[in-house]
């Protein structure tokens, strides 16, 4: 049984995959509460499936790009569960998960753009099969404007830069699970994909007085 979860967006998403398909998929109701909601969502998913943690055989986790705090919650949880349960942990770029879900419906090259806050987007480009061509990058929407179909929240947030917005809006834990189970995108180490420095930094040493 594969447990998958993504914390790269304001809402936490969790799913279970039994080797054939997704059997449970849950999404948090309150945004920006990753630390409070991830563990209860995992517990609820296991309960709905009639399972315990020891039934898990692998973990899949979205590695971002996304906010520092949210990604840290997801990645630390994934690595901890993998260590305790002695099961492998697989990472996937969260933009790739959106691309895998969108590719079959679009049938053409497209862009994935998600909200990076600070009036910026995380963006990557894909071919019609969902294979990544370029990115991800973090940039001002105007600097990466596109007339291609745009998957993700970036399209709806910045219609001037992305006039052809389409769904899905956020990465699905169910599609993350399918991506790993069926090897539909690049599998990476469970390390956070940060495209900018965190807001909180250690203070720099004081300058010497000349």
N, C-alpha and C positions, 0 to 999 in steps of 0.2 A: 504494500500500500504506500503510495507516494503522497506526502504532504507538501503542498505548495502555498506560498504566501508572498505578497508584495506590499512593501511599505514605502514605495517611491512617490506616492501621491498623497493628498490629504486624507484619503480613506484607506483603511486596511482591508485587504482582500485575502481570503483563505479558501483552499479547496483540497479535496481528497480525490485521488485517481486510483482505481483498482487494477490498473493494467489494461483494461479495456476502454474505459472512459471515465469522465468525472462523475462521482457519485454524490458529492456534497460540495456546494459553493456558497460562501457567505461573504458579505461586505459590511463593514462597520457603518453605523448610522451617524456618528458624530465625527467631524473632521478634526485633524491635527491632535488626535489623542492616541498615537501609536503605542506608547508604552502602557497605557491603561487597557487597550482593547485587543492587542494581538493575542496574548495568552488566553483570555476568555473565549475569543473566537476559535482558536485552535481546539480548546476543550469542548466547545459546543459542536464543532464539526465532527470530532471523534465520537462524541456522545450520539449525535444523529446517525452516524454510521455503525454504531454498536461496537466501537473499537476502543482500545487503550493505546497509550503511546508505544508500548512494546510491539504492537502490530505493524508499526511503520517500518518500511524497508529502505526509504530514501527521502531526502528533503530537497525541494526546489525553491529557490528564492530569487526574487527580482533584485538586481544589483544597482538599479538606477539607470541613468542619472536622476538625481532627486535631492531634496534637502538633506543636509548633514544628519540632523537628529533622527528623522524618519528612517533613513537608510541604516543608521547605526543600530536602531532597535531591531530591524528585521535581520540584519546580518549577524549580530551577536546572538539572537535567538536561534537562528539556523545553525550556526556553528556549535552552540551549546547543545542543542538537541542532537546534532550529529555525533558529537563527542560522547554524550551520555548514553545514547542508544547504539553507538558503534555502527552507524549507517552513513552512506555517502551523502554529501551535500553538493548540489549542482546550482550554479548561478547562471542567470540569463539577463542580458540587457533588457530593461523594461520597455524600451522603445521597440525592440525586436518582437516582444510579445504582442504589442499592438499591431505590428506589421504582419505577423503570422495570421492573426485573426482577420485582418482587413483584406489580405491579398486575394483570397478566393473570390471575394465579392467585387473587387475593383477591376481586376484583369488588365491593369495598366501600371506604369511607373507612378509612384506617389511619394509623399513626404509624411513623416510623423513628426509632429511638433507638440510638446507638452509644456505646461506652465512651469517656468523656472523662477517665477516671482521677479521682483525688481524690474518689471516691464520687459522681461526677456523670455526666451523659449529655449528648451532643449530640442534639438532638431537633428534628424538623420534622414537620408534619402534611400529609397528602395526600388528594386525593379518589380515587374509584374508578378514574379513568383514569391515576393517577400524577402528576397535576399538583400542585405544591406549594401549599398553602393558607396556611401560616404557618411562621415560623422560617427558618433554624435558630437555636436558642438553646442555651446551656449552662446546666444547672440540676441541682439535686438531684432524684433520681427522685421523691421524695414530692411535690415541688412541681409536677410535670408528669405525675402518675399518670393512666393512661387505661385504660378498659375496651375500647377498640378493639383490633384486631389490631396487634401491635407487631413490626415487622421490625427486624433488627439485633441485635447482642450485648446491647444494653440490656435487652431482654426476658428473656433467660436469666440475666443478672446480677442483675436486680432484679425477681423475680417478684411480690413484694408490690405494687409500683407498677404492674407491667405483667403482669397474669395471663394474657393471651392472646398469648403470644410465638409467633412463627412465623419462618420463614426468608425470604430468605437472611440469613446472619449478618454477612457482610462484603461490601463492594463488589467486584464481579467486573470484572477488566480487560476480559474479553470483552464484558460488558454496557456498560462504559464505551465501548468501540469501537463497539458497535451504537448507543448513544445518540447519539454524534457523527455516525456515518455516516448515520443515519436521522433526525437532528434530533428526538429523542424527549424532550428536556428543554432547558432554557435553556443556551445556550453562553455562557461568560463568558471574560474575559481570564485568562491563566494567572498569576493572583496568589493567594497563599495566603489561605484563609478562616480567619482566627484569631478565635476568640470569647473569648479571654482573653489577657492579656499573657504573654509568655514568662517562664519561670522565671529565666533568666539576663538580668540587666539591667545597664546601665552604672552604676557607682557614682555616687551623687549628690554634688554639690559639698559640701564641708564647711560647716557652719553658721558664720556669723560670731559671733565672741565679743563679747558685749555688755559 
